[in-house]
Amino acid sequence: MKRRIVSALLCAALLLSAAAGAFAAAAPFHDVTDEKTRVEVDALRMMGVIEGDGTGNFNPSGSLTRAAFAKMAVIVMGKGDLEPTYRNRTIFPDVRSSHWARGYVNLAAAGEPSIIKGTTGGRFEPDSSITYGQAVTLVMRMLGYTDADTGLIWPNGYLELAAQVGLTKGLSLSAGANISRAQAVHLFCNLLNTPKKEGGLYCASLGSVTQDAVILALDVAAEDGSNGAVRTSEGVMKVKSGVAPQSMLGQKGNLIVNEKGEIITLIPTGGESKTITVSAANSGQLTDSSGARYTVPKGTVAYTSEGKAIYDTDNVWMDIYSGARVTLYYTSGKLTGLYVNTAPMSEAVVVTGSATAASFRTLTGGATNCPVYKNGQRISYSDIQPYDVVTYNAGALTVSGLKVAGVYENVTPNVEYPSTVTVMGHPFTVLPSAASTFSGLKLGQSVTLLLTADGQVAAAYPAGKVQSETLATAKGNYEQGAEAEFELLGTTITLRGTLSSGTAVKGQLVKLTSYEKGKLRVEKLPTSTAPGSFDAQTMKLGSYTVAAGAVLGDRVGDGPVVPITLDDVPSTRVASGKISYYHLSGNVVDVLIFNDLTGDCYTYGRITSQVETVTDSGFTMSERTMKVENKNGTVSYVGGGTVSGGMRIYGGVAQSGNGRVANWLTLSELRSVPRSAFTTVDGRTYCNHGGQSFPVADGVQCYNNVSGTWFEDLTQCRAFSNNLTVYYDRPAAEGGKVRVVVAN
């Protein structure tokens, strides 16, 4: 059952919360900030070993009593169900019948194997803190080792043997030091992936083990139709403990399943992995919130909420929105797979006032140490604007400023309980908690939709209550009266309708308005005089603040917009003359478009020019045309300049808002460049030669001067020849990049 949660601070807050039951997608503990510790804690939490203190805290640095450690050990051994049968025995005189851990202590002492022996005088001292030496001894006995295996010197014999078998990897304490709760968790996780004395991993004694399994989705339907199962790379299964912490999503390791087909837990195997927040994704590369780039090789396995796929050929990258959390898997330093949570968001908060960490505790399960991202950039709580939509995923908050204003065209199943609504030709999924915000709205009325980062409706308002403009880029060349498609700026959401006024060119930035069902009006957004220079360090445009997470783009004149990130901006200060357009949300800049700043707006390759007869608006005339040839084919543009003698040179052409040549350039060259001049750092490739260093453009074109054909990529080009000619667009100090590489 879902419930709506409303706070005084967030009077329009919308939140779905899973009710208590057999299954709980448990939120992380508030006080566990280290990611590795969080995963280990939650792996044992999935086993039922960890419960926390009831206030959402784990207390990772706190000490453990001998009784508490004995209980953990019994549950890790899978013998927790036997505890009641050991409550009525007296083994240690200081573990009386009233002691909460009596059954666990007795089982650990008298069960098979016996792992505790007590202290001097036959006592156990259940409420004393357990030391590192004592803890390691107990766990080594779980592996089947005895005093005879370790010599007569205690506890050093156990500690030395434990280090040899890998049990204490990552731990460094003196024998008499108290072991913390977090260190105990690490010790037990090591245990599960350590071989027993007689052979075989310890975890294999608990159930069947599948290596390199991945947890894909939580709270899905089981085969019997009931809810609360977990989808893994090995199939859909229920969890024995009924608890599946959110941090386990995307974790890869040893999946332990009991004889009933229930998940006991998944223990990460210590392989290399890294979780990033994505600011941009394409078929061969991911860019994170810091600007670091990660090359995704062709054929890379991608695990999603639905199953296993191939990152490029199955177009998984198209489902990765800005701000999504992606886990990368490495083997010997090479990216071999990744996980992206493609499940639709189901919980959202709409902010109407000031935001703090406490504002989102209902989303995060109480955690207040979550990082916050908007448009793939790390921001602070004070950067969150009124009517932003906030969601929670994989330990991070994602903020969306997406809004669509237009006619309320259609609804299913009905206006009282809308699950899908259509505005500007796009069917938007409505979060269940947002359905009530449609109360009083009528079909044909102008409305504003507030969207999550993955394009679902978090709230709806009558037009005018929330100030919004629908900014989009054209997906084709359209005249008035045409059926047109536009992409909502900063998303892959397609808006459709018949153009009742205006025209548009592919990639051009426009403002869409809709006053009638199925009809769109298009207004080209002109170049605008900036109120000053842009300071990338202070995020100021003149006196205006540029929002952390603002949508950034580049264009030449009024031509098509190319999305960019802050990492693409070549200098910390950009002159006002290099700023083409800015958009204000209140007094904050939320869209900033530059004018020919990065060079990414050009089509690069071999260019030629000639005079041709063309027809424009019914008139036939002679016009100069420019052609660009590269691996994608040949593109012709009307206008431009003269390439001397009609010869092919390496250069680039940028398109204007009317589809003609806005600008063109000739590339500069570096000759006799060896293949070794190219290096890759943090997923970005550089060419270092002759004392100069240039980043290689993502879409670099590579030509075979011997065969007269184009290579598919730079790797093929470098493999073919050790004598390369490199062409770049502008000096490195001005943000120049390698655009063409020729193999000689």
C-alpha positions in Angstrom: 0.0 0.0 0.0 1.2 3.5 -0.8 0.7 6.6 1.3 1.1 10.3 0.5 3.5 12.2 2.7 3.2 16.0 3.1 5.5 18.3 5.1 5.1 21.9 6.2 8.3 22.8 4.3 7.4 20.9 1.2 3.7 21.6 1.0 3.5 20.0 -2.4 5.7 17.0 -1.5 4.7 13.8 -3.2 6.1 10.5 -2.0 5.3 6.8 -2.3 6.4 4.6 0.4 6.4 0.8 0.6 4.3 -0.4 3.5 5.7 -2.8 6.0 5.3 -6.4 5.1 7.3 -9.5 4.2 9.5 -7.4 2.0 11.3 -4.2 2.7 13.6 -2.3 0.2 15.6 -1.1 3.2 17.1 2.4 3.1 20.8 2.7 4.0 21.8 3.5 7.6 22.2 7.2 8.2 25.7 7.0 9.7 27.4 4.7 7.2 29.1 7.1 4.8 31.8 4.9 3.3 30.5 3.1 0.2 32.4 -0.1 0.7 31.3 -0.4 4.3 27.7 0.4 3.3 27.7 -2.5 0.9 29.2 -4.9 3.4 26.9 -3.9 6.1 23.9 -4.3 3.8 25.1 -7.7 2.6 25.0 -9.0 6.2 21.7 -7.1 6.7 20.3 -9.1 3.8 21.3 -12.3 5.8 19.5 -11.0 8.9 22.8 -10.5 10.7 22.6 -6.7 11.0 19.6 -4.9 12.4 20.8 -1.4 13.4 19.7 0.4 16.5 16.1 1.2 15.6 16.8 4.9 14.8 18.3 4.3 11.4 21.9 4.2 12.6 24.4 1.3 12.6 27.1 2.9 14.8 30.0 1.6 12.7 32.7 2.8 15.1 31.0 1.3 18.2 32.4 -1.7 19.9 30.7 -5.2 20.1 30.1 -7.3 23.1 31.2 -11.0 23.1 27.5 -11.9 23.2 26.6 -9.8 20.2 29.5 -11.2 18.2 28.4 -14.7 19.1 24.9 -14.0 17.8 26.3 -12.6 14.5 28.4 -15.7 14.1 25.5 -18.1 14.7 23.3 -16.3 12.1 26.2 -16.2 9.6 26.5 -20.0 10.0 22.8 -20.2 9.1 21.9 -21.7 12.5 19.8 -18.8 13.8 16.6 -21.0 13.6 18.1 -23.4 16.2 18.7 -20.7 18.8 15.4 -21.3 20.8 16.4 -25.0 21.5 19.6 -23.9 23.3 17.9 -21.4 25.7 17.3 -23.8 28.6 20.8 -25.0 29.0 23.4 -23.6 31.4 26.9 -23.8 30.0 28.5 -20.6 31.4 27.4 -19.5 34.9 27.5 -15.8 33.9 25.1 -16.3 31.0 21.9 -16.6 33.0 18.5 -17.6 31.8 17.6 -13.9 31.8 20.3 -12.9 29.4 19.0 -12.0 25.9 21.9 -13.9 24.1 21.8 -17.1 26.2 20.5 -19.3 23.3 23.1 -17.8 20.8 26.0 -18.2 23.3 25.1 -21.7 24.2 24.7 -22.7 20.5 28.1 -21.2 19.7 29.6 -23.2 22.5 27.8 -26.6 22.2 26.8 -26.6 18.5 28.7 -28.0 15.6 31.2 -26.7 15.2 31.9 -25.4 18.7 33.5 -22.0 18.2 33.7 -20.5 21.7 35.3 -21.9 24.9 34.8 -19.2 27.5 37.3 -17.5 29.7 39.3 -18.3 32.9 37.1 -19.9 35.5 34.6 -21.3 33.0 32.9 -17.9 32.5 32.0 -16.2 29.2 31.8 -12.5 30.1 29.0 -11.9 27.6 28.8 -8.1 28.1 32.6 -7.5 27.7 33.8 -6.0 24.5 35.3 -8.6 22.1 38.9 -8.1 21.1 40.3 -8.6 17.6 42.2 -11.7 18.7 39.1 -13.3 20.2 37.0 -12.4 17.1 39.5 -13.8 14.6 39.9 -17.0 16.7 36.1 -17.6 16.7 35.8 -17.0 12.9 38.8 -19.3 12.2 37.0 -22.1 14.1 34.0 -21.5 11.8 36.4 -22.3 8.9 37.3 -25.6 10.7 40.6 -24.7 12.2 41.6 -25.7 15.8 44.3 -25.0 18.3 46.3 -27.8 16.9 46.5 -26.0 13.5 47.7 -22.8 15.0 50.3 -23.8 17.7 50.2 -23.2 21.4 50.7 -19.5 21.3 47.3 -17.8 21.5 46.1 -15.6 19.8 49.1 -15.0 17.6 48.9 -18.5 16.0 45.3 -17.8 14.9 46.1 -14.3 13.7 49.1 -15.5 11.6 47.2 -18.3 10.0 44.2 -16.0 9.4 46.4 -13.6 7.4 47.8 -16.5 5.4 44.3 -17.7 4.3 43.2 -14.2 3.5 40.6 -13.9 6.3 41.9 -10.7 7.8 42.6 -8.9 4.5 41.9 -5.2 4.9 42.2 -5.3 8.7 45.2 -4.2 10.8 44.6 -4.3 14.6 46.6 -5.5 17.6 45.3 -8.7 19.2 44.0 -6.9 22.3 42.3 -4.0 20.5 38.5 -3.9 20.6 37.0 -4.7 17.2 34.5 -2.2 15.9 31.1 -3.0 14.4 32.2 -2.1 10.9 35.4 -4.1 11.3 33.4 -7.1 12.5 31.2 -6.8 9.4 34.3 -6.7 7.2 35.7 -9.8 8.9 32.4 -11.8 8.4 32.3 -10.7 4.7 35.9 -11.9 4.3 34.8 -15.2 5.9 32.1 -15.9 3.4 34.7 -15.6 0.5 37.4 -17.5 2.3 38.2 -21.3 1.7 37.4 -23.6 4.6 40.1 -25.9 6.0 38.7 -28.9 4.1 38.3 -26.9 0.9 35.6 -24.9 -0.8 34.5 -21.3 0.0 32.7 -20.9 3.3 29.7 -19.4 1.6 29.2 -22.7 -0.3 28.4 -24.4 3.0 25.3 -22.2 3.3 23.8 -22.9 -0.1 24.5 -23.0 -3.9 26.8 -20.2 -5.0 26.8 -18.4 -8.4 29.9 -16.3 -9.1 29.7 -12.8 -10.7 26.0 -12.5 -10.2 24.4 -9.1 -10.2 21.3 -7.8 -8.4 19.2 -5.9 -11.0 15.9 -4.8 -9.4 14.1 -4.9 -6.0 10.4 -5.6 -5.2 9.5 -7.3 -8.4 6.8 -9.9 -8.9 7.8 -13.5 -8.1 6.8 -16.5 -10.2 3.9 -17.2 -7.9 2.6 -13.7 -8.5 3.4 -12.3 -5.1 5.4 -9.1 -4.7 8.7 -8.6 -2.9 11.1 -10.7 -5.0 14.5 -9.6 -6.3 15.5 -9.8 -10.0 19.1 -11.0 -10.4 21.2 -11.8 -13.4 20.4 -15.5 -12.5 16.6 -15.0 -12.4 13.9 -13.7 -10.1 14.0 -15.0 -6.5 12.7 -14.2 -3.0 14.9 -13.1 -0.2 15.0 -15.5 2.8 15.2 -12.6 5.4 12.6 -10.5 3.5 15.1 -7.5 3.5 16.8 -6.2 0.4 18.7 -3.0 1.0 18.8 -0.4 -1.7 22.6 -0.3 -1.8 22.6 -3.9 -3.1 21.3 -2.7 -6.5 24.0 -3.2 -9.1 26.3 -5.1 -6.7 28.3 -8.0 -8.3 29.6 -11.0 -6.5 28.8 -14.4 -5.1 25.1 -15.0 -4.9 24.1 -17.5 -2.2 20.8 -19.3 -2.6 19.3 -21.9 -0.2 17.6 -25.2 -1.1 14.2 -23.4 -1.4 15.6 -21.1 -4.1 15.6 -18.1 -1.7 18.5 -15.6 -1.7 20.5 -15.7 1.5 22.7 -12.8 0.3 25.1 -11.6 -2.3 28.7 -11.0 -1.1 30.8 -8.7 -3.3 34.0 -10.5 -4.2 36.3 -7.5 -4.0 36.5 -7.0 -7.8 37.1 -3.5 -9.2 33.9 -1.4 -9.5 33.1 2.3 -9.5 29.7 4.0 -9.3 29.4 7.3 -11.2 26.8 10.0 -11.7 26.3 10.4 -15.4 26.1 13.9 -17.0 26.1 12.6 -20.6 25.9 9.2 -22.4 26.4 8.0 -25.9 26.9 4.7 -27.7 30.6 4.5 -26.9 31.2 6.7 -23.9 30.0 8.0 -20.5 30.8 11.3 -18.9 30.4 11.7 -15.2 29.6 14.7 -13.0 33.2 15.8 -12.7 33.8 15.7 -16.5 35.7 12.4 -16.5 35.0 10.3 -19.5 34.8 6.5 -19.6 35.1 4.7 -22.9 32.6 1.8 -23.2 34.0 -0.8 -25.7 31.8 -2.2 -28.3 29.9 -5.3 -27.1 30.2 -4.4 -23.4 27.7 -6.3 -21.3 25.1 -4.0 -19.6 23.0 -5.2 -16.7 19.7 -3.3 -16.4 16.6 -3.5 -14.2 15.1 -5.8 -16.8 18.1 -8.2 -17.5 21.2 -8.5 -19.4 21.9 -6.6 -22.7 24.7 -5.2 -24.8 25.4 -1.5 -24.1 25.8 -0.3 -27.7 23.8 -2.6 -30.0 20.8 -2.8 -27.6 20.9 1.0 -27.2 21.1 0.8 -23.4 22.8 4.2 -23.4 19.6 5.8 -24.7 17.9 5.1 -21.3 20.7 6.7 -19.2 19.4 10.2 -18.3 21.5 13.0 -16.9 22.0 12.3 -13.2 21.6 8.5 -13.4 23.8 6.4 -11.3 25.8 3.8 -13.2 28.1 1.1 -11.7 31.2 0.2 -13.8 32.8 -3.2 -13.5 36.5 -3.7 -14.3 38.8 -6.6 -14.8 42.6 -5.9 -14.6 41.8 -2.2 -15.2 39.6 -2.8 -18.3 35.9 -2.0 -18.3 34.1 -5.3 -18.8 30.5 -4.5 -17.9 28.2 -2.0 -16.2 24.9 -1.7 -14.4 22.3 1.0 -14.9 19.0 1.1 -13.0 16.5 1.6 -15.8 13.5 1.0 -13.6 11.1 4.0 -13.6 11.3 6.2 -10.5 8.3 5.8 -8.2 8.9 8.3 -5.5 9.3 12.1 -5.8 9.2 15.3 -3.8 8.2 18.6 -5.3 10.0 21.5 -3.6 8.0 24.7 -2.9 10.3 26.3 -0.4 13.9 26.2 0.9 15.4 22.7 0.9 17.7 21.0 3.4 18.9 17.5 3.9 16.1 16.9 6.4 13.6 17.8 3.7 14.1 14.5 1.9 14.4 12.1 4.8 11.1 10.5 3.7 12.6 9.8 0.3 15.9 8.5 1.7 14.6 6.5 4.6 16.1 9.0 7.0 19.6 9.3 5.5 20.8 12.9 5.5 24.3 12.4 4.0 23.2 11.8 0.3 25.0 13.6 -2.5 22.7 15.8 -4.7 22.9 16.0 -8.5 21.2 18.1 -11.1 21.7 17.6 -14.8 24.6 15.3 -13.9 26.4 18.0 -11.8 27.0 17.9 -8.1 25.0 20.7 -6.3 24.2 21.7 -2.8 20.8 21.8 -1.1 20.7 25.6 -1.4 20.9 25.2 -5.2 17.6 23.5 -5.4 15.0 25.8 -6.9 11.2 26.1 -6.1 9.2 23.6 -8.1 12.2 21.4 -8.7 11.4 17.7 -8.5 13.7 15.5 -6.3 14.0 11.7 -6.5 16.3 9.1 -4.8 18.3 6.4 -6.4 21.3 4.3 -5.4 22.3 6.5 -2.5 22.0 9.9 -4.3 19.3 12.5 -4.7 18.6 13.6 -8.3 17.0 17.0 -8.9 15.0 17.8 -12.0 13.9 21.2 -13.3 12.1 19.7 -16.3 8.7 21.3 -17.0 6.3 21.1 -20.0 3.6 23.7 -20.5 0.8 23.0 -23.0 -2.7 21.8 -23.6 -4.0 18.8 -21.6 -4.8 16.6 -24.6 -5.7 13.2 -23.4 -5.8 10.9 -20.3 -6.0 7.2 -19.4 -7.8 5.5 -17.8 -9.8 8.6 -16.7 -9.5 12.1 -15.3 -10.2 11.0 -11.7 -7.3 8.5 -11.6 -4.9 9.4 -14.4 -2.0 7.0 -15.0 -1.0 8.5 -18.4 -1.6 12.0 -19.7 -0.8 13.5 -23.1 0.6 17.0 -23.5 2.2 18.2 -26.8 1.7 14.8 -28.3 3.7 12.9 -25.7 2.1 10.4 -23.3 3.6 11.1 -19.9 3.4 8.5 -17.1 1.9 9.9 -13.9 3.3 8.9 -10.6 0.5 7.5 -8.4 1.2 10.2 -5.8 0.8 12.9 -8.5 -2.7 11.8 -9.6 -4.4 14.0 -7.0 -2.8 17.1 -8.5 -4.9 16.7 -11.6 -8.0 17.2 -9.5 -10.0 20.1 -11.1 -8.0 20.1 -14.3 -9.9 19.6 -17.5 -9.1 18.2 -20.9 -8.3 21.1 -23.3 -7.0 23.2 -20.5 -3.5 24.7 -20.5 -1.4 23.0 -17.8 2.2 22.8 -16.6 3.7 19.4 -15.8 6.6 19.0 -13.4 8.7 16.1 -14.4 11.2 13.7 -12.8 14.6 13.3 -14.4 13.3 10.2 -16.2 10.3 12.1 -17.6 7.5 11.0 -15.3 4.9 13.5 -14.0 5.4 14.4 -10.3 2.8 17.2 -10.3 0.5 19.2 -12.5 -0.7 22.8 -12.2 -2.9 25.1 -14.1 -1.0 27.3 -16.6 0.2 30.4 -14.9 0.7 29.1 -11.4 4.2 27.8 -12.2 6.1 30.0 -14.6 7.6 27.8 -17.4 8.7 27.8 -21.0 9.0 24.7 -23.0 12.4 24.8 -24.7 13.2 22.1 -27.3 15.3 21.2 -30.3 13.9 20.3 -33.7 14.4 16.7 -34.8 14.0 17.6 -38.5 13.4 20.5 -40.9 9.8 21.6 -40.7 7.6 24.2 -42.4 4.3 25.6 -41.2 1.6 23.0 -41.5 4.0 20.0 -41.2 3.8 17.2 -38.7 6.8 18.0 -36.5 8.8 16.4 -33.7 10.9 18.2 -31.1 13.2 16.9 -28.3 12.6 18.5 -24.9 15.9 20.3 -24.0 18.1 18.2 -21.8 16.1 15.0 -22.4 15.2 12.4 -25.0 11.5 13.1 -24.6 9.8 13.7 -28.0 7.0 16.3 -28.3 4.8 16.1 -31.4 2.2 18.2 -33.2 1.2 20.1 -36.3 3.0 23.4 -36.8 0.3 26.0 -36.7 3.0 28.7 -37.0 6.7 29.0 -37.5 9.4 26.9 -39.0 12.3 24.9 -37.6 15.7 23.4 -38.7 17.1 20.2 -37.3 18.8 20.8 -34.0 17.7 24.4 -33.7 16.6 25.6 -30.2 13.0 26.8 -30.1 10.3 27.7 -27.7 7.1 25.6 -28.1 3.6 26.8 -27.1 0.4 24.9 -27.5 -3.1 26.4 -27.2 -5.0 23.8 -29.1 -4.9 20.0 -29.1 -2.4 18.6 -31.6 -1.1 22.1 -32.6 2.3 23.6 -31.9 3.6 27.1 -32.3 7.3 27.5 -32.8 9.3 30.6 -31.8 13.0 30.6 -32.8 15.1 31.7 -29.8 17.3 34.5 -31.1 20.8 35.3 -30.1 20.6 37.6 -27.0 22.9 40.2 -25.6 24.5 38.7 -22.5 24.5 40.7 -19.3 28.2 40.1 -18.9 30.9 37.5 -19.2 30.5 34.0 -17.8 32.7 33.0 -14.9 32.8 29.2 -14.7 34.4 29.2 -11.2 31.8 31.4 -9.5 29.0 30.3 -11.9 28.0 33.9 -12.6 26.7 35.4 -15.8 27.2 39.1 -15.2 25.4 39.6 -11.9 23.1 36.5 -12.4 23.8 33.2 -10.8 24.0 30.3 -13.2 22.3 27.3 -11.6 24.5 24.4 -10.7 23.2 21.8 -13.2 22.1 24.4 -15.8 21.6 23.0 -19.3 24.6 24.1 -21.4 24.9 24.1 -25.2 26.9 25.5 -28.1 25.8 26.7 -31.5 27.1 28.9 -34.3 24.8 31.9 -34.8 21.2 30.6 -34.6 22.2 27.1 -35.8 21.6 23.7 -34.2 22.5 23.4 -30.5 25.0 20.8 -29.4 24.8 19.8 -25.7 28.0 20.3 -23.7 29.2 20.1 -20.1 31.2 22.5 -18.0 34.2 20.3 -18.7 33.9 21.3 -22.4 34.2 25.0 -21.6 37.8 25.8 -22.6 38.4 28.7 -20.1 37.2 29.8 -16.7 35.9 33.1 -18.2 33.9 33.4 -21.4 33.4 36.8 -22.9 29.8 38.1 -23.4 30.3 38.0 -27.2 30.7 34.2 -27.0 27.3 33.8 -25.3 24.4 33.2 -27.7 21.4 32.8 -25.4 20.5 32.5 -21.8 17.2 31.7 -20.0 16.1 32.9 -16.6 14.1 30.9 -14.1 13.3 33.7 -11.6 16.7 35.4 -11.3 18.7 32.2 -11.9 20.1 31.2 -15.3 19.0 27.6 -16.0 19.9 27.5 -19.7 23.1 28.9 -21.2 24.0 28.6 -24.9 27.4 29.7 -26.2 28.3 30.9 -29.6 31.0 28.8 -31.4 32.9 28.2 -28.2 33.9 24.5 -28.4 34.1 23.8 -32.1 31.7 20.9 -31.6 29.0 22.4 -33.8 30.9 21.7 -37.0 30.8 18.6 -39.3 34.4 17.6 -40.0 36.0 15.8 -42.8 37.3 16.5 -46.3 35.5 19.6 -47.7 35.1 21.0 -51.2 33.2 23.9 -52.7 31.6 24.5 -56.1 28.9 26.6 -57.8 25.6 24.7 -58.4 22.1 25.4 -59.6 19.7 25.2 -56.7 16.0 25.8 -56.2 14.9 27.9 -53.1 11.3 29.0 -52.5 10.4 28.3 -56.1 13.3 30.3 -57.5 16.2 28.7 -59.5 19.6 30.3 -59.1 23.3 29.6 -59.0 24.7 29.2 -55.5 28.0 28.1 -54.0 27.7 24.9 -52.1 30.1 23.2 -49.7 30.3 19.5 -49.2 31.8 17.6 -46.2 32.8 13.9 -46.7 33.5 11.7 -43.8 32.8 8.1 -42.6 29.1 9.0 -42.3 28.8 9.9 -46.0 28.7 13.3 -47.8 26.6 16.3 -46.6 26.0 19.4 -48.8 25.4 22.9 -47.5 24.3 26.0 -49.5 26.5 29.0 -49.1 30.0 29.3 -47.6 33.3 30.2 -49.1 35.6 29.0 -51.8 38.0 26.1 -51.3 41.0 27.0 -53.5 40.9 25.3 -56.8 38.0 23.1 -55.7 40.5 20.8 -54.0 39.6 18.6 -51.0 41.0 20.0 -47.8 40.4 18.9 -44.2 38.1 21.3 -42.4 34.6 21.7 -40.9 31.3 23.4 -41.8 28.7 24.7 -39.3 25.0 25.0 -40.2 22.9 28.2 -39.7 19.3 28.4 -38.5 18.0 28.5 -42.1 20.0 25.4 -43.1 22.8 27.3 -44.9 26.5 27.6 -44.1 26.9 29.6 -40.9 30.7 29.3 -40.8 33.5 27.1 -42.1 37.1 26.6 -41.3 40.3 24.9 -42.4 42.0 22.6 -39.9 45.7 23.0 -38.9 48.0 20.0 -39.1 50.6 18.1 -37.2 52.7 15.9 -39.4 54.6 12.6 -38.8 52.8 11.8 -35.6 53.5 8.2 -34.3 50.7 6.1 -33.0 52.3 6.2 -29.5 51.5 9.9 -29.3 48.0 9.0 -28.3 47.2 8.3 -24.7 44.0 7.9 -22.7 43.5 9.4 -19.3 40.2 9.0 -17.4 38.4 7.8 -20.5 39.6 10.8 -22.6 42.2 10.4 -25.4 44.9 13.0 -26.0 47.5 13.5 -28.8 50.8 14.7 -27.4 53.3 15.7 -30.1 55.8 18.5 -30.8 55.4 20.0 -27.4 51.6 20.3 -27.9 48.8 18.4 -26.3 45.2 18.2 -27.8 42.2 16.3 -26.6 40.8 14.0 -29.3 37.2 14.9 -30.2 34.6 12.2 -29.4 33.6 11.9 -33.0 37.0 12.2 -34.5 37.1 11.3 -38.2 39.9 8.9 -39.4 40.9 8.6 -43.1 43.1 6.0 -44.8 45.2 7.9 -47.3 46.5 4.7 -48.8 43.1 3.1 -49.7 41.1 6.3 -49.9 38.5 5.0 -47.4 37.4 6.0 -43.9 38.2 4.1 -40.8 35.5 3.2 -38.3 37.5 4.7 -35.4 40.9 5.9 -34.1 42.0 2.4 -33.0 41.8 1.1 -36.5 43.6 4.1 -37.8 46.5 3.8 -35.4 46.7 0.1 -36.0 47.1 0.7 -39.7 50.0 3.1 -39.7 52.7 4.6 -37.5 52.9 7.7 -39.7 49.8 9.9 -39.0 48.8 13.4 -39.8 46.7 15.0 -37.1 44.3 17.9 -37.9 43.0 20.3 -35.2 40.6 23.2 -35.2 42.2 25.8 -33.0 45.2 26.2 -30.6 45.1 24.0 -27.5 45.0 27.1 -25.3 41.7 28.1 -26.9 40.2 24.7 -26.4 41.2 23.1 -29.7 40.6 19.4 -30.3 41.8 16.8 -32.8 39.1 16.5 -35.4 40.6 14.4 -38.2 43.4 11.8 -38.2 44.9 10.6 -41.5 46.9 7.4 -41.8 49.8 7.7 -44.4 
